[in-house]
């Protein structure tokens, strides 16, 4: 596959073998790593990412391979609001571009490097080139498979783009079947939830952080856990974005975390303590465990 061609018998057989592996991994956590490995056999990819976009909600990174140094810039800052200016996000949910493979510079009406998105976010990332498979997964739901080259690499060549566009239909259909399998599996799990579980989680959600946060910080925390973007949080609470970010910074400091991903992880971990004392802040119980203070 290094020749980026399916014309030879050996190349065709190798491609079929890889497709078979992808099919075997449909509906499993190993699907996206397997997909990226398959694509890497054909083209160089430095920062692969897979995102799920939903209208009026912050995007979610469901798979990525990014160095720890780059995660803050490429993931956390993006989720914190930069995505609202992203040409790929706008193309998928606002402008409703047709599914396909796109280069980021193709979607910028004006020069990409003159855009607000480039100046406020992209210039801080270690990215030389980016192409994305836009995959419509439902009403106002979109999957995106992002393939990035870092600044020490060259841009994707015309030959590489041609190959990746040739296999776009296959990649799209595989991702859609995988997403459908995941969604169906999640729906089945939801049906098996014990009676009263949802009510308990909602109560834990209301109590989480109450022991250490102010009332306004608790409001910000609640909206953040619901996936609201920085802009949406500020509008809901009728405060400026600067004020909201100050509250969020204080929340992170009090909870000893550095990102929204760590916040979600902390909330989920604290649920294990909730059943002990259902009317008490689960975070307080979780943080008081001996293993947490060691």
Secondary structure, DSSP 4 states (H G I P E B T S, - for coil): -TTS-S-SHHHHHHHHHHHHHHHHTTTSTHHHHHHHHHHHTTS--SEEEEEEEETTS--EEEEE---HHHHIIIIIHHHTTGGGG-HHHIIIIIS-PPSEEEEGGGG-SS-GGGSHHHHHTGGGS--SEEEEEEEEEETTEEEEEEEEE-TTSPPPPHHHHHHHHHTHHHHHHHHHHHHHHHHHHHHHHHHTPPTTHHHHHHHHHHHTTTTTS-HHHHHHHHHHHTT--HHHHHHHHT--HHHHHHHHHHHHHHHT--SHHHHHHHHHHHHHHHTTSTTS-HHHHHHTSHHHH-
